Amino acid sequence: MGQLIVRNVDDEVIRRLKRRAADKGRSAEAEHREILRDVLGARQRKRTIKDALLQMPAGGDDADFARRRDRGRKVAL
């Protein structure tokens, strides 16, 4: 198994990583591995159109999209 050393990380990022790890009951190193696995790992799957639609916010009520009744137009034949 390889090693990864990350230098010049902002103190705020390190603080947030440690907080996130503590919230989940694991070390900062374990949390770092989990983040990398989630973002780059094999568990990532292609996003489907269904996923995109489910993530869209509600667009309002059906009445918001109602059309006026169209009676057509007179046509000279």
C-alpha positions as CSV (number, residue, x, y, z in Angstrom):
1,M,0.0,0.0,0.0
2,G,1.4,3.4,-1.0
3,Q,1.8,6.5,1.1
4,L,0.7,10.1,0.3
5,I,2.2,13.2,1.9
6,V,0.3,16.5,1.4
7,R,2.2,19.6,2.2
8,N,1.1,23.3,2.5
9,V,-2.4,22.6,3.6
10,D,-4.2,25.6,5.1
11,D,-4.7,25.4,8.8
12,E,-8.5,25.9,8.4
13,V,-8.7,22.9,6.1
14,I,-6.8,20.8,8.6
15,R,-9.1,22.0,11.4
16,R,-12.2,21.1,9.4
17,L,-10.7,17.7,8.5
18,K,-10.0,16.9,12.2
19,R,-13.5,18.1,13.2
20,R,-15.1,15.9,10.5
21,A,-13.0,12.9,11.6
22,A,-13.9,13.4,15.2
23,D,-17.6,13.7,14.4
24,K,-17.4,10.3,12.7
25,G,-15.2,8.7,15.4
26,R,-12.1,8.2,13.4
27,S,-8.6,9.6,12.9
28,A,-7.9,12.5,10.6
29,E,-5.8,10.1,8.5
30,A,-8.7,7.6,8.2
31,E,-11.0,10.4,7.3
32,H,-8.6,11.7,4.6
33,R,-8.5,8.2,3.1
34,E,-12.3,8.0,3.1
35,I,-12.6,11.3,1.4
36,L,-10.1,10.3,-1.3
37,R,-11.9,7.0,-1.7
38,D,-15.3,8.7,-2.1
39,V,-14.1,11.2,-4.7
40,L,-11.7,9.0,-6.7
41,G,-12.6,5.5,-5.8
42,A,-14.5,2.8,-7.6
43,R,-17.6,3.5,-5.7
44,Q,-18.2,6.5,-7.9
45,R,-20.8,5.8,-10.5
46,K,-22.0,7.7,-13.6
47,R,-24.7,10.2,-12.9
48,T,-28.0,9.3,-14.6
49,I,-30.7,11.7,-15.9
50,K,-32.8,10.3,-13.0
51,D,-30.2,11.5,-10.5
52,A,-30.1,14.9,-12.1
53,L,-33.9,15.2,-12.0
54,L,-34.1,14.1,-8.4
55,Q,-31.6,16.7,-7.3
56,M,-33.5,19.6,-8.9
57,P,-35.5,21.8,-6.5
58,A,-39.2,21.9,-6.7
59,G,-40.5,24.1,-9.5
60,G,-43.8,25.1,-8.0
61,D,-47.4,23.9,-8.3
62,D,-48.9,22.5,-11.4
63,A,-51.1,25.6,-11.6
64,D,-47.9,27.6,-12.2
65,F,-47.5,25.8,-15.5
66,A,-51.2,25.9,-16.7
67,R,-51.8,27.3,-20.2
68,R,-54.8,29.4,-21.2
69,R,-57.3,27.4,-23.2
70,D,-56.6,27.9,-26.9
71,R,-59.7,28.1,-29.0
72,G,-57.7,28.1,-32.2
73,R,-58.1,30.7,-35.0
74,K,-60.4,31.2,-37.9
75,V,-59.1,29.9,-41.2
76,A,-60.4,30.8,-44.6
77,L,-60.7,27.8,-46.8
